[in-house]
């Protein structure tokens, strides 16, 4: 439940409401300010909350019940979630052109990553994706270099001139990584790591939130809501494939999710054609399909020297950096055509 307060509510009135609501051990309440609007976030059984009537109870504008959907702040109807989010100097979102972050999944060689980043920048990448922490499917696979490589990440950012999108897996690492990275990436396996999501909300850094491979659209939105309830609306959603019946591909590409989630939220949506397919030859077709469905950007795994990467690992779906420019140009054309067709459909529907 969210209790929306008057914008100029006196502190004494807010404190009185907090005391009135926090009377039961099954209720947790905290204040939240977002874009000039003030709320009390109520976590717990809504039936335990005493009746509150806007216009009667002092300072209350509205009571937003969330028991059914599990989210309100990220919903389009709330007019709170932003349609554009800046990562570095570039905004992602509808009307802002096609954004792209590319690079190796994990930091292995600093020199190879710098060379890759420079090549990708020439090809049109807006950001470099490279991580120090990895959630691998086996404890025996390379887990990333961790905190010990934060200085390397800062060097790579300066050497390439690209903002860095990097994964964080533990709430205890968020503050340290946020000092170096321009965007904090939540991997699909961590989409339901609520302690991590809450810490990302407090940090305030842009967050790239991947959809879990078995998560519904509603669960994905609720994960975003966890971040926003702690004060951070700078979220970019990333679709990356869902579990399918056919094991010949890593996942079943979920490009349709781009259109579906747009019905519910204004948050930018990007697509990962690398993890969703698992094969470098399938990256371009998946990227083009995502753009046809209206993706605001792409998250592409790419490495100049994929043959040197640790195995088992991500070498199989590394897209060649030298081909990125041509792919992004083709994707931009598809995006433009898709927007024209969508605009025509809307005009026909309104006629």
ABEGO torsion letter per residue (X at the ends): XBBBBBAABBAAAAAAAAAAAAABAABBBBBBBBGGBBBBBBBEBAAABBBBBBGABBGBABBBBAAAAGBAAABAAAGABBABBBBEABBBEBGAEBBBBBEBABBABAAAAAAAAAAAAAAGBABBBBBABBBBABAABBAEAEAAAAAAAAAAAAAAGBBBBBBBABAAAAAAAAAABABBBBBAAAAABAAAAAAAAAAGBBBBBBBBAABBAAAAAAAAAAAAAAGBABBBBBBAEBBBABAABABBBAAAAAAAAAAABABBBBBBAAAAAGBAAAAAAAAAAAAAAGBABBBBBBBABAAABBOBBAAAABBBAAAAAAAAAAAAAAAAAAAAAAAAAAAAAAX
